[in-house]
Amino acid sequence: MKFSKIRWTGFTWNFFTGCDEISPGCDHCYARVIAENPRFANAFPNGFAPTFKPQKLGDPFKVKEPHFCFVNSMSDFMHKDFTDDMRDRAMEVMLECDRHVYQILTKRAQALPRYVTGWLARKGLTSVPKHIWFGVSIESDTYRFRADLLREVPGIRFISAEPLIAPLSSLNLEGIHWLIVGGESGNGSNNFRPMSPGWAVELLMKARATFFVDPLLHAMVAPAYYFKQSSGHRTETGIELIGERIEEYPFYPNHLTREEYFAIQTTLAEKAAERKSARAARISETIKQKGLIDQ
Ligand code: SF4
């Protein structure tokens, strides 16, 4: 368990690690870079090979305050090498430790409805509890079908359009509660594909023009929009879109009180602001040390 630099979440929970590439969005997979780095050999003895780590299953209980939890940032929940039994064991933890909001993201959307439908039947449920969100990554129009498959999952649904490497003009946001948009980060190198701000603005307009009646929330819903970052050398550069930060979360009226829910969001916003000012201070110090400006 690790508190995360990913701005839209609180901590990561990696009981699965390792994966393999499935579409162009994977080309510069940060998880592979980390898992294959010799410096992290102790944490990833199998490198990027899919690995189940049952000893990690209890990690959410160690985080006492309610938080957002990104499930398997170092893998894909629906990778074929993991079994439904392994997934079910993690879902049990999510049901029991329900103070957190779990964010489960996959690119293997074809496998998702079958698994979730089976899990709901095994648990005698008709929809996924509202503190467990399923999402799909979509990097371009070619993969918009993943949203159609996600719509077959009854529950809170989200789309991560990151890295956005081409326009996503035909994305249908009906039934989608949360849309995250971001360009590719080069992790300090030039190894990123550019995202036109126009693609992100088009998705913002689309989110603003979408409304649907949600049978789970018994309410009219508009997708929340979260702009994560422009494409660039590093994460957390260019976190404004058309001059402002747009960091919305879907309305979530379950388990947590509204105050607790908004407290999580405030913590994340403060964390992001601290990082930004720490980074600015580091840059300013470097400039001084290199004598680039008068002191
Ligand atoms: S699905 Fe995710 S974890 Fe797997 S290779 Fe692609 S980007 Fe990496």
Boltz pocket constraint, residues with backbone or C-beta under 6 A from the ligand:
constraints:
  - pocket:
      binder: B
      contacts: [[A, 18], [A, 19], [A, 20], [A, 21], [A, 22], [A, 23], [A, 25], [A, 26], [A, 29], [A, 30], [A, 31], [A, 32], [A, 73], [A, 74], [A, 75], [A, 76], [A, 107]]
      max_distance: 6.0
